[in-house]
Amino acid sequence: MRRLLAALVAALTLSALLSVPAHAVSVFPSQIIGEDFPDPDVFQQNGTWYAYSTNNGRGTVPVATAPSANGPWTIRGDAMPGGPSAAWAQPGRTWAPDVYPNPDGTYTLTYTAWHKASGHQCIGVATATSPLGPFQPVGTTPLICPVDLGGAIDPNTFVANDGTRYLVWKNDGNAIGQPSTLWLTRTTDNGRTLVGGNTAMLTSSGVIEAPDLVQRGSQYVLFFSGGGYTDCNYLTSYATSPSLSGPWTTAYRPLMTTATFDNAVCGPGGADFVDNEVFLHGWVGNQRHLYVADLGWANDYPVVRGSRVRYEAERGTLNHCSVRANAAGASDGKVVAYIDYADSWVENTVFAPVAGSYTLHVGYANGSASTASHGLVVNGNNAGAVSYPVTGWDNWHESSVPVTLNAGWNTIRLTKGDQYTEVDYLEVQ
């Protein structure tokens, strides 16, 4: 009978009814360097944070420091003032530096530079005794330079829990109209020497770049960027594997996009994941500024504060309600329906990287004659209600409310309120 009411409300003006409550809040990434600082590589040592970027007006390898991840950040100059190796490279396209503190107190810089002989990009190595440089190029040839595959870019040092050191990198197939692959290669000698062959990790006919590999307790997580970095289509996604040899399973949804940040960051990419923080660049006025956001791990899967994470309502725990399949236009084609009784509720478990304020977005359809609602219970405590303006059945929209969450796992329960509403999904931001 509820669906028959849709005809009674078809003439309502939805734009006036579907506004997001003004009190809904989100904590988006903080801009920490408000000028061009792309492809960041960041580490912390002895209470100081160090960040490096692709070449710009500040030099070949701009370097910045801060007392904390959130700053304040100060640009210290050029960490490689002499430029890339004069023996094989020319200045002008020195990209995506990777700096790693070695056990012997030295520092290795792995960088991408413009290969004189081929015109492609290749990977070279430099060393220094200070994180601020000056880094001096090592050797007279590139470390990695597969010219037939378009060259090599975007090196990332990875040290496994057993101490084995690797370099993750990309063959730049995009430069020659061919697929690109992210590769894993073992290194020794503080990352200056390659050992053994190359292991293919992920391949794409589109743009796949800026790899960053992290080892968690149960799996390896390979982050990467996709799309074009010069607009808001750039994004960050990831793949997981139980071993370095694969197979790698790409996430169902990207981790960070312009949309998941509600346009607060345009083209979030080039990300570097460090402890409980993620550093990324965003497109601002034809430059890429540096941002930082809180990072958490939900059963060894990444969650970034401020980036929407979706939980399908029908995968939660249901009481005196039911799942309706083949729901036209709904996320994953299923919704929770018939939350119609005093003891009806649906409960989902959601994850928060840190304790604090978040926004809960509920995907819903309301075919009742008037605004509907559900009671909201967070971690067993009454947290008010979620209000749902009329939409009509199978016409899916969102309603948003602020919630306060604990660090880690939380429960969110929707209970019977006024009128009738079907629930498609919950998103935490």
N, C-alpha and C positions, 0 to 999 in steps of 0.2 A: 504493500500500500504506500510505503514511503516514496517509491519511485514515481508514483502517479502525481505526486505533488510538484514534480519538476515543471509541468506545464503551467502551474500557477505562478511560478516565479521566473519564467523565461524572459519576461519583459523588464526585469530589474536591471538597473545600471550597475554592473559589477565593479567598474573602476572606482566607484565611490565606496564600495563595501569591502574590497580586498586589500586595503592598505595594510602594510606591516606596522604593528604597534610601535610608536615612537620610542618606547622605553626599552626595546630590544637592544642588546649590546653585543659587541664582538671585540676581541682583542686581536688586531691584525699585526703582521710583522712591523717592526720599528725600522725606520730609515736611519742608518747610523753613519753613512757617508753620502752626503747630498751632492755628489758630483760623479763624473764618470769613473767607475771602479768595477769593471766587468770581470766575469769568470773568477770569482774570488777563491783563494786558497787560504785557509786559516788554521792556526794551531795556537795552543796556550803553553807557555813554559815559564816556570818560576814567577808566577803571578802576573805575567804580561801576555797579552794577546797580540798576535802578529797576523796581518792580512796582506796578501799580494794580489795584484790584478794584471790583466792584459795591458799591453802598452797603450799609453795615451799621452796627453800633454805633460804629464808628470815624469815621464821617462820610459825606459824599456821595460822595467819591472817595478812599478810603483809599490811601495811598502808603507803600511800604516800600523800604528800600535795603539793599545788601549789597556786600561787597568781591569776592564771587565768586558764581557761579550757585548754588552749594551753601550759601551763607551764610557766617557767620550773618546772618540777616535781622532788621532792626529796623523796626518800623512807625513812621513819622515823623509821622503825623497825617492831616489832610484836605487834599488837593490842590485842592479847590474848595469852600472853607468857606462861600462865599456861596450855594451851591446852584446849580441849573440856572437858565436864563434866566427871570426873573420875568415877562417879557413874554408868554411863551407856555406855560411849564411850571410845574408845581407839584412840590414835593419829595416824596420817599417812594418813587419807583421810578426811581432813576438807575442804569442798568445798563451793564455791559460797556464801560468806558472804553477808548479807544484814544489813546495819547499818542505823538506823532511829533516827533523833533528836526528842526527846519527848517534849511536851509542858512544862514539869516541869524542863527542863534543863538537864535531863539525856539522855542517849543514849541506845538504844536496838539493840543488835546484834543477828540476827537470822541466824543460820549456819547449814550446813550439816556435819554430822560426822559418823564415823564407829561404828555401834551398836554392842556391845560386844556379846549380847545374840544370835543374829540372823546372824551376819556377813553382814547384809544389811546396807544401809545408812539411817539415820533418821535425823530429824530436831530438833535442840535444841535452847535454848535462853540463852543469857548472857547480862549483863548490865554494864555500866560504867558512870562515871561523866565527862569524857573527851572523845572527838572523837578519841583521840590517844590511849585510853585505860588507864590502863589494864582492859579489859572486864572479868568479873567473871561469870562463868556459874550459871544459876538459876535452882533449882530443882534437883531431883534425877532420873528423868525419861525424855525421849524425849517429846517435845511438840507434834510432829506428827510422828507416826511410824507404818504405816499399813504394817506389815510384810507380810501378805498374798497377798499384791499387789506389793511386791518387795521393800518396804520401801518408803522413801520420800526424795526428794532432791530439790534444787534450790528455796529456799523461796524468796519471793518478797513482801515487805510491800506496800500496797496501801491504801491511805486515800482519800475517796470520798469527793466531794465538800461540802457535808452536815456534814463532820467530822467523819463519820463512818469509822472505821479502819478494814482492812482485811489483810489476808495473801494469796498470790497466790503461789501455789507450784505444784510439779509434783510427782505422784506416779511412782516409778522407775520400771515400767513393763518391760523395756528393759533388766533389770538385771535378769529376770526370763523367758524371752522369751514370754512375754505377752504384750498387748497394754498398752500404757501410756496415762494418762489423766492429763490435767492441771486443778487444783481445786481452788475454791475460798472459804475461810473460814473466818468468822468474828472473830475479836479479841478485847479484852479489856485489861485494866491494862498495858498500854504501850506495847501492843503486846505480853504479857506474858501468857495470858489466852484465850482459845478458847471459842467461844459462838455459840451455835446452830450447825447445821450440815454442811456438805460439798456440795458445788454446783459444778457439773461438767461443765467445759467450753469447752474444745476441747479434743478429743481423737484421737490417731494415732497408727497404728500398726508399724510405723517406729519410728525414733527418733524425739521427740518433747520435748523441754526442755528450760531452761533459760527464764521463763516468765517474762515480765515486763508490767504492766498494767498502762495505761494513760487514764484520762478522758478529752475529748474535749467537745466543746459546744454542738455538736449534737450527739455525740456517744462516746462509749468506744473503745479504741484501745488496743488489747492484742498482744504484740510482743512475738516472740518465736524463738528459734534456731532449726535447723534440720540438719540431716546428721551426719557424724563422725567428731569430732573436731580435729582429728590428721592429717587432710589433707585439701586440698583446696575445698572439697565438702561441708564443713560446711557453713551454710547460715543463714540469718535472714529474717523472714517473719512476717506477722501479720494477725489478724482477727479483724473484727469490729462488734459491736452490739449496738442497741439503748438502751439496758438495761443490767445490770449485770447478769440478768437471761437468757440472750440470746434471740433469736438464734444468733450464731456467724458465720459470713461469712468470709472465708479465702480469702486473696488477690489473684487476678488472677495471678500475678507474684510476686516472692519474692522481698523484699525491697533491700537487699544487698547480692550479691554473688561475687565470685571471678571474674566471667565474667562481671557483671555490673560495677565492678571497673577496668575492662581491666587488670586484674591480678596484680593491684597495691597493693591489700591486698589479701592474701591467706586465704580462709575460714573465712570470717567476721562473727563473732557470739558472743554469750555471752553478748549481747548489753544491755546497760543501757541508757535510754532516760531521759535527764535532761534539762529542760527549752528548749533552742534552740541549744542544743548539743546532740550528741550521742557518747557514749564511747563504744568501741568494742575491742575484741582481734582478732589478726590474727596470722596464723601459720608461724613461722620464725625459721628455723633450729632446729626443734624439741622443740621449745618453743612457747608460745603464748604472743606476745608483745601487748602493749596497744596503741590504736589509738583514735583519736577524729575527728569528722566531723561536719560540720554545718547541722542543722536540720530546716526544715520549714514545714508548714502545709497548704496544698492546700485543702480548703473546709473540713478541719479536717481530711485529709489523709496525712500521712507522706511523705516527700521528703527529701532525704539525698544528700547533694552536693557531686558530684563526682560519684554517682551511677546512671547509666542510667535510665531514665524514658521514656517510649515509648508512643507516641501519634499516633494513626492510622490516616493517612492522610485523609481517606474517611469520618472521623467523623468531619472534619473541615468545614469551609464555602467555597463553591465553586462558581466560577464565570466563565461562558462560558467554562466549562470543565465538566467531568462527572465521576461517579463511575463505575468501571468495576468489576463486581462480577465474582466469579469462576476463579480468577487469580491463576493459578497453582503455588504453592510454596510460595505465598505471605502471609505475616502476616495477620491472620484473613480472608484470602481468597479474600480480596478486595483491590483495588488500585484506585488512581485517574489517569484518562487517558484523552487524548485529550486536554492537556494544550498547544494548538496549535495556538492560536490567540493572537493578540496584547492585547486584554482585558481579556485573560485567567489568572486565578490565583486560588490558594488554600491557605487558611489561617487557621492556628491552634493556639490555645491559650495554652501557656506552662507556667510552674511555676518554679521560681527560689527561693531557700531558702534565699539567700542573694544577694545583688547586686554585679556584677563583671563579670569576664570572664568565659565563658563556651564553650563547644564544641557542635555543632549541627551535628548530624549524620542523613543523609537522606538515607533511603532505596529506591532503584530505580532499574529500568531496562531500558537500552538504546539499542534499535535495529536499531538505525540510522547508517549511513555509517561512521560517525566520532563522535568525542567527542561532547556532547551536554551540555547545561547549563540552569539554571533558574536564573532569577534575585532574589535577596534576600532582603526583606524589613522587618526590625525589629522595632516594635512599631511605624510604619509609616515612618521610616527613611530608605533611601537606604543604604544597608550594603554590597554591592558588589554582588557576584554571587556564585552559587554552580555549580561545574563542574562535569560532568558525563562521564567517559570513556565508550567506547562501551562494552556492555555485551551480547547483544542479548535479544529479548523479553522473558519475564518470567524467566529470569536468574538474580536473585536478588542479589545486592551487596550494599555497602554503600559508600557514599562520605561524607567527614567531613570537616567542616570549623569552625573557631572561631567566637563566637558572644559575644556581651556584653549585659547583661540583667539587668533589674531592679529587686529589691526585690519584690516578689509577682508575679502577673500575667503579661505575655507579649504576644504580637502577633508576629507570624512569618509567612510571606507571601512569597510564591514562585510564580514568574511570568514567562511569556513566555520569553525564551532566544533563544539560538541557537539549531537547530535540534529539536529532539523530545525525551521525556523521560516520563515514567510513575513513579509515586511516591507511594511507599508502606507505609512508616511511617516516622515519625520524632522522634529522640531520643535526649534528652538534658542531658548533662553530665557535 
